[in-house]
Structure formats: structure tokens, C-alpha cells
Amino acid sequence: MRLYRVGLFTDVYFPNPNGVTTSVYLLLRELRRMGHEAWVVAPHHPEAPEREEGVVRVPSVPYPFYEGQQIALPSSRHLPTEFEIVHTHTPLTLGVWGLRIARSKVLPHVSTFHTHYEKYAHYVPGLAILDKYTGIIPRLAKAFYNRVEVVIAPTEPVKRLAEGYGIQRPIRVIPTGIDNRILEEAPLPSPSPWPEGKRRLVTVGRLGKEKSFDVVLKAVAELAREEDVFLVHIGEGPELEPLKRLTETLGIANRVRFLGTVPYRYIGGYYRMAELFLFASETETQGLVIWEAQAMGVPVVAVGAEGVLEGVVDGQTGYLVAPKDFQALAARALELLKDEEKRRRFSLEARAWAMERSAERIAEKIVAVYDEANEILRVEPRRLIFPFPRLPRSSLEDHPGGF
């Protein structure tokens, strides 16, 4: 096995917990364990530790429209080594910088297509409307990803999405790995966030509109008519206050606890204490948290959309319901809460199913993609790359008054 000096370029990283952050962290750790010299290149964050093994922080400024997000201001003097592989994880500031480094130094460039970018357009003022009339998001994505050697997609639906954007580079489907050891070794929370005697429900994720946590709360309100349930939410985000108000409107404020963020090394303890995991997001490219929950033996009841469709074996490790259908979400959860034998059977199946995605196995597959990218760069003629797209002049002129 060839050992590489790898640069993992990402615009999101700890202390912001999300699927991309976890994916990059686990890949960094496994690459280093295998003997590669791997580095994460991420924006400076005021809450980040002073010392992080294998992490280079680039000067940044706060992004005013996305709480906790930083915009990097990269410079070549911040690079820790001469990379042999560039692996970008976001097509934003640091992703574009990684692309420029790869092209200027003629390095193999691999990029992971992590998410459905249109679903997050509301975090950039005016972008959703602009995209509606110009299709600028898929055009920019196409321009970025067609400049790499190999694209990694975490699921088949994401691969189809990338192909729909017009991305013509090789696309390899490799899911994000799960750190079973860290999840298993995490201590159980003490005191428990669930009141004694309650049925223990959990959900995890950023409190953004795109995550549809309102659907989960409505399902909890339905469940409360039949079972003494209590939901713990782990995560934070801009929708916290509106969702708290919704719990009051639904009459379940005393049945929901918004716990805030939990360090990754502790989250496994919360999964292991829970009886069911509820999830309603329609924007997940893979839904890493549902894999983590199942790895800890927690059956999942979720909406069947995007990458979640590949993350739950319906009727075996959990249940999938139609998007926005909180009544079906509640009905399936109630079915498992009332049938302990079935819930335990689903728990065993969920654990076995999720264990196939160990971080070690996934890292080995990604190194094979690095080898492939290296070979492609060696044998493929230099591609003619067109400039990033510009907006057509007529796109604004056709709408008097602008946007």
C-alpha cells in the first residue's frame, strides 16, 4: 500500500458538529492510523482547542447568516506540508482553494459530494430566489466537481443527484464510516436526561428548517396520547426558539428536552440509553446519525427521503414513512414501543446492519480511490476546463425591481 501526504480541505469542522465534520474527523484519524500523513485544513474557530493533532486552522471571519460558521481566508503559508493528494469536502472557500492547489501543482484531486446544496440555499440571502431563476447552484457544482479526478458520493441517491448536475467525472459510492469503538465506550449520561419511568426517545441534528424537526415534535404529541414518552434532542441551531414555542403550542413542553450540543466522544452514551430514534429530515444525503443510532442497537423511525432510504432496512432495523407524515411516524413508533419483543429484534438487526460501516473499512476504500485518482491523473490528457459560470445578463433584467 502506498502512503500519501493528504490534505483534507473542509469549510466545516469541529466545534461545529454535523455529518461532514464527523466524516472528516474519522477519515483523518483512520488515515493516520494506517500510516498516511493526513491533515485537515479548516477555518479558524474561536471555540476550537489551541492544539488539535493533524489540524491546520486557517484565518477566518464569522459568517453573519449561519450561526457558528466561519469563512476562511486561505494563504499558502498555512499549509503544513507538500501534499500528494487533495481531498476536498466542501465546494466553498477552502474547497476552491484545494482545487486551485491541485491544479497548480498537478496533484490528484478527490472530492466528496456530501450534501444537496439547494436545500441549504436559505442560509445565503437571496440565493434561493437567484437559483430558482438561474440554476446557479447546480451550475457551480458542475463547474467545481468536473475539475476533480474522482468524486465520492455517500449513497446511490447522491450519485444520481451529482449525475443530474451534469458531473461527468468517475463517481464512487462510499458511505461515511462509523466509529463503533468511541460510541461503545462513551459513558452513559449521569444524571439521565430522561425522567425516570418515561419511554426514552432521542433525535439528533442541527435545528434548521431543512431538518423538519417540527414533524418529530408533532409525532411526539401524537405518541403522548398513548404512551408516556419523553424526547431528548441533541444539537443546536437557529430554529431552537420557534421549536420551543411549538412544544408549548402542542402541549408537550414537559415531554421534550433540548440538550444542546454533546461532544462526539460522549454521544454514544445517549444513543445506548434510548429506546427509539426519530428522524424527519428530507435533506439527508446519508443521515449519519441514523447509522450511529442503529450501531448502538437503537431502532429508527424516519421519513423515507434522500439518503435515509438507504440507511434503514424498512421492517427490519426500523421503519420508513412518507415525508411530513407525523401521524405515520407516531404510529410506527407506537408499534415498537408497545411490542417489546419486536423492538428488541429490530435492535439486534440494527446493530448488525450498521456494523458493516466501520471507519476502518471505509478509510481503506477511500485510499483505493486515491490510488485511482493518481492513475487517472497520470494517464489522462490534461482536460480543457471552462471558467466557472457567470450569470446571464438577462437573468436580472427579466425581473423588474430585481430581487
Secondary structure, 3 states (H helix, E strand, C coil): CCCCEEEEECCCCCCCCCHHHHHHHHHHHHHHHHCCEEEEEEECCCCCCCCCCCEEEECEEECCCCCCCEEECCCHHHCCCCCCEEEECCCCHHHHHHHHHHHHHCCCEEEECCCCHHHHHHHCCCHHHHHHHHCHHHHHHHHHHCCCCEEEECCHHHHHHHHHCCCCCCEEECCCCECHHHHHHCCCCCCCCCCCCCEEEEEECCCCHHHCHHHHHHHHHHHCCCCCEEEEEEECCCCHHHHHHHHHHHCCHHHEEEEECCCHHHHHHHHHHCCEEEECCCCCCCCHHHHHHHHCCCCEEEECCHHHHHCCCECCCEEEECCCCHHHHHHHHHHHHHCHHHHHHHHHHHHHHHHHHEHHHHHHHHHHHHHHHHHHHHHCCCCCCCCCCCCCCHHHHCCCCCC
